[in-house]
């Protein structure tokens, strides 16, 4: 895994954990990372990552009707 450095303005009160989770959740939401990859990026287990997604405004479930139908047919 690569490491990058991000500069954040002094007045922004974010903990490193929150920033990692926000970035991982967004990348998961945009389908760039799988839930497992995003969990690893955030330093969490996959289960914990999934449980915390809602706190960051990300749904575990797709908004796409086609994805829902695919999930149902694969169940």
Buried (B, 14 or more C-beta within 10 A) or exposed (E): EEEEEEEEEEEEEEEEEEBBBBBBBBBBBEEEBEBEBBBBBBEBEBEEBBEBBEEBEBEEEEEEEEEEEEEEEEE
